[in-house]
Amino acid sequence: MAYPEELVRPMRLELSSIGIQELRTADDVDKFLADKSGTSMIIVNSVCGCAAGGARPGLKMALQGAVKPARVGTVFAGQDTEAVAKARSHVADIPPSSPSIMLFKDGEMVHFVPRHMIEGRDPSTISADLTKAFEQYCAAAQNTPKEVLK
């Protein structure tokens, strides 16, 4: 059963208002991940308190840094059912988790933040962990000409 749109709208806006692309259908996810070059990230957004208290604020802080994924999208658990299933199919060996964050480089998942690494942690800690992952996986992609990345 999906959450009412009126309930999730403010939670969607918290991410879309900073330029994160909403992926509401399985086709949206496929199109988003079709570009295998560079880095991309998908956030599985959620209505839970840990998404509001840690995941969304921590993510917003991390994305203010100089090094970040080239493309960032979000699916909403309990709302965008097909999109969430499609996003999770790209990390099928990892149990479903909401909220969660998937970081891809050149089409391969290189970093995953499950709910248990979000729940009970403050936004600054989550941001610091994401920033480390961005520096590890996104820095080279941002500073290297595309022809070298192929």
C-alpha angles and dihedrals in degrees: 000000000000124000115248112268090233089062097049099038095089090047091051091048091052088069104026091051089065093050102268109147116239112228104197101164137042088248090055089054092047092050092046093051095040090089100078096180121100124348135325135172134202122199119202099214121204144184092235122115094247090059091052097039100040120359103053096039092043092048092049090052093049092049090058090069125098094247116059141132117291092231129029125187137169138209123193120231113223091021114047094043099168093042092050091049091049092049091048091049087069089062098034094151091063119076115247113271132180121227100024139144127222121195118196130192120192089345097308124106107243103168134027129186111196126197094263089062090052105038112092094007123113122241093251092057092046090048092050091051092048091047090055090051091047091051091049099045108018104040096073091045092053095047100040123082112249094243089061091050094059 
